[in-house]
């Protein structure tokens, strides 16, 4: 069993990684502001390509690196990469009036961010599952709820620091928190044990065929989450006429409801089975995308509510995918979290980059949100394939 200190540091790391992950999307209005970085929509989308590439690579390597170096070292390396990313983002503000100089720095920063996410988050999911063997799905939900809390705080911090006159206070805060986490984690063992199934089947080294169903779901989920997380603020300002502060509130509402949903569905598992939640949420999200696409100019309050509802629709889906997968494919548990995160990042990349060129070529954000409803429906259909196998109902987290 893990010590209280180990549990605490893992959960704290989840929250901090959430803040770090959303730092770039939370500052989207800064990056595209003509008086700041003055990036085009396409350039803003390109920012996330290095992140996606390094996140996918790191996620796929995470299991192998964990076996060779230990999960703790992989986790600490992830924190270190995230720290470098925040340092580079702080550095970039000295060049923000010169797009040609700032853009390469931002690209390197997102590359380190992706590597940090791809190493740290699978390690955190693996540690959480190992620390709570009798409540894997619920404990992973709790970890990801804290990650969601961090993502909800990021746009709030941006709004606060913009009001104070230095938006780069957010990456500075993230860098301080990451440094404290590294110092607190170093003396802790943070060990995992191979699950019984893995020890019983040492020759089972291939990727199970069932994994690809989880991978397909993760790609679709990545698209749906990122359409909200990366483009909601621009939708609020360009389509609904909201101020940058109000747009930040909408993004906060999205991530806050992601967090609330993860806590809520973990808490009510006794009354609403996690499988039922897993099947229902994609269709709730699809309906919400349709609502967002139909909102008229000036309906900023409705926009905030709609993006909050979208957050609820996204909330439990990724952690439940990881939890179900680690329960069903226990012999592949070490690679499962990294694999799911890698394919989630693939979907993230499709939406993070792909939307920018579409906007610059005349496709409107309402049209993109309407099309995203179809992606959410496809995700809902795939959810039945994910849960086709018999998955045990797991107890709540300790």
N, C-alpha and C positions, 0 to 999 in steps of 0.2 A: 504493500500500500504506500502511496505517496505521502509525504509529510504535508502539513498545512502550508509550510513555506513554499514547497514545490507547486502545490495547487494554486496558491496565490500568485506566484510569479508567472505561471502559465496563463492564468486568466487575465492578469494585468498586461501581459505581452499581447494578448488578443486585442484588448482595447487600444493599445498604442499602435499596433499594426493597422487597426481600422482608421485611426487618425492619419497615419502616414499614407495609406492607400488612397485616401480621398483628397489629399492635399492638392494635387494637380487639378482634378475636376472642380474642386471647391473654388479654385482661383481662376476658373475659366473666363469670367468676365474681366479679370485683370489681364490675362493673356491676349484676349481679343480686343481690348480697349485701345482705340487709336492713340490715346494719350499715355498708354503704358507700353506693353510689348508690341501691340499692333499686329498680332498674328491673324492671318486669314482663317476661315473655317477649315480649309484643307490643311494648313500648317498646324492648327490646333489638333486636328485628327492625327496627323503624322507624328505628333509628340508621343503618342501612345504605342506606336509600332515597336520601338526598341523595348519598351516595357513588356509588351506581349511576347516578343521573341525571347527575351531573357527569362521571363516568368515561366514560359512553357519549357524551355531548356532546363531551368533549375528544378522545376517541379518533377520532370521526368527523371532527373538525376538524383533527386532527394533520397529515394529509397536506397539506391546503390551507395550513395555517400554515407547514409546513416549506418548501413551495415559495415562499411569500412572504417568510418571515423567516429561513429556514435551519433545518436540523435542530438545530444547536447551540442556538439561542435557544429553540426549543420544549423541548428537553431541560432547559435551565437553568430555564425557567419552571416546568416540572414539578417540579423539585427545590425551587424556591421555594414552590410551593403545598403540597408535602408538609411543608416546614419550618413554614409557618403552621399547618398542621393539628396538628403536634406541640406547637407553642406553645400552641394553644388547649386541647389535651388536658391539658397541664400546668396551665393556668389553671383548668380545670374542677375540679381536686381541691380547690380552695379552697371549692367549693360542694357537695361531694359529700354533705353531710348534708341538703341542700335539693334534692330531685329537681327541683322546678319551676324552680329557677334553673340547675341544672347541665345539664338536658336540652337546652335551646336551644343552649348552648355546644358540647355534644357533637355536635349536628346540624350546626352550622356547621363544626366540626372535620372531620367525615366528608365534608362537601361539598368542602372543600379537599383532603382525602386523595384523593377520587375524581378531582378535576381533576389533581392531581399524578400519579397513576397513569396516567390516560388520556393525558397528554401525554408523560411520561417513558418509559414502557415501550414504546410503539410506536416512539419515537425510538431507544431502545436497540436494539430488534430490527432496525430499519433500518440503524443504524450498524454493528451486528455483521455483518449480511448484506453490506453494502458493503465492510467490511474483509476479508471472507473469501469472495470471489466463487467460489472453487473448492470451497468446503465450507460452503455456506449452511445446510443442515439440521443438520449436526453442530455448527457454530459457534453456531447459535441454541439447540441443546440445551445447550451448555456455558453460555451466558449464562443460560438459564432454570434450569440446575442451581444456579448461584450465587444466583439469585433465590430458589430453593427452600432453599438453605442459610440465607439470611436469614430465611425464614419459619420454619425449624426452630429458629433461635436465639431468636426472639421469645418463645415461651412459657418457654424456659429463663431468659431474662433476667427475665421477670415473676416466676417462682418465686423467683429469687435476690433480687430487690428486695422482694418481699412478705416474704420471710424477714428482710430487713434493716429492714423497717418503712416503706418508702416505694416503693410499686408504681410511682409516677410516674417512677422512675429509668429505666424503659424509654423513654418518649417523650423524656426529657431526653437519653439516650444517642443516640437517633435524631436529635434536633435537632443535636447536636454533629457527628455523622457527616455529616449533610446539609450542614452549613456547611462542613466540610472538603472535601467533594466539589465544592461550588460554587467554592471558592477554587482547587482543583486544576484544575478544568475550564476556568476562564476563559481562561488563556493558550494552550490547545490549539486547533488548527483544527477538529477534529471535522467534517470535510466528507464529503459523499457525492457520488457521481456517478450520474447516471441510467443504468439498464441499457441495453444496446444496443437491446433490443426497444422500450423506451420512446422512444428517440431516433428509431427507424425508423418509429414509428407515432405522430407527434405529435397526430393527429386522434382517436386512440382515448381518449376522455375518459369514456365511460360505464362503468358497473359491469358486468363480465362476468357472464353468466348462471351460469357455474361457481362464482362467488364464493358464491352462496347455499347451495350444498352445504357449503362451509366454514363459513358462518355458522350453519347448522343444527347442525352438529357442535359448534361453539363454545358454543351455548346449552345443549345437553345436557351438555357437559363442565362448564360453569359450575355447573349444578345439582349434579352429582355431587361436584365438588370442594368446594363450599360446604357441603353437608350434612355433610361431614367436618370441614372447616376451621373452621366457625362453631359447630357444634353437638356436636362430639365430647366436649368437656369437660362439657357439661351432661348428655349421655348417661352418661358415666362416673360423675358424682356422683349423678344422680337415679335411674338405672336399675341401675347396678352397685355403688352404695354406695362409690365411691372417694372419697378425700380430694381436696382441691383440688390438692395437690402431685402426686398420682398422675394426676389428670386432665390436668395440665399435661404430664406425661410422655407420656401418650397422644397429645396434640396434637403434641408434639415428635417422637414416633415417626412420626406421619403425615407431617409436613413433612420429616423427615430422610430417610424412604424415598422421598419425591418427589425429593429431591436425589440420593440414591444411584441411583435408577432412571434419571434423566436422564444421569448420568455413565456408568452401566453400559451402557445401550443405545447411547450414542454410541461407547463403546469397543469393543463387540462387533459393530458393524455389518458387519464382514467375515464373520462367522459367522452372524449372525441379521439378516436384512435389515430395514431400518427399517419397510418396509411390513408385514412379518409382525408386528413388535412392535405396530404401530399397530392391526392387526386383533385381536390377542390380548388386549391390556390391558383393553378395555372389558368383556370377558366375565369376566376375572379379577376385575375390580371388582364386577361383578354378583354373583358368587359370594360375595365378601367381604361385601357388603351383607346378603345372606341370613344369613351367619354372625353378623354384628353384631346383627341383629334377633332372633336366637335365644339370645343369651348370657344366662345366668341371673344373678340378683342375687349379688354377691360374686365374680364371675369377673373381677376387675380385671386380672390378668396376661393372661388371654385377650383382654380388651378392648384392652390396649396392643398385643398382637401383631396383632389384627385391624385396628386402625387403622393400624398400620405396613404391613400388607399392602395396605390400601386406598390408602396413599400410593404404593406401588409400582404399583398399578393405574392411578393418575392420572398418574404421573410424566412420561412422554414425550409425552403426548397433545397438550397445548396447543402446546408448541414445535414438534412435528412438523407440526401443522396449519399453523402460520405458515411453517415451512420449506418444506413441500410447496407451499403456496400461492404463496410468493414465487418458487419455482422454476417452477411451471406458468404462473402469471399474471404473468410478469416485467414486462409493460407496465403492470400495475396494482400493482407491488410497493410503491410509496410508500403507497398506500391500503390494501393488504392487511393489514398488521400492525395498523393502527388499526381497520379494520373487524372483524377477528377479535377483537381485544381488546374492542371495543364489544359484540359479541354474547356474548362470554364474560361480560361484566359484566351483560348482561341475564339470563343464566342465574344468575349470582351473586345478582342481586336477587331472583329468584323464590325461591331457597332461603333467602337471608339474611332476607328479610322474611316470606315465606309460612309458614315453619315456626312462627314465634312465635304467630300467631293460632290455628293448628291445635292447638298445645300448650295454649293457654289455653281451648280449646273441647273438651278431653278426648281428643284424638288423641295416642297415645303415641309416643315417639321410636322404639321398635322397629318400630312400624307404618310410620313414615316411612322408616326404613332399608329395610324390606322393599319399599315402593313404589319406592324409589330404584333397586332392582335392575332394575326394568322400564325406568327411564330409561337405565341403563347398557347394557342389551341393545339398546335403540333406537340408542344412540350407536354400538355395535358394528356394527349394520347400516348406519348412515350412513357409517361408515369406509370401506366398500367403494365407496361413491359418491365419496368424496374422492379415492381412489387409482385411480379408473377410468381417468383419463387417464394417458398415459405420463409418469412422473416419473423423471428420471434419478437414478441412485444417486450421491450426492455424497460426496466425499472427506471424511475427518475434518478437524476444525478445525485451523488452524495452531498 
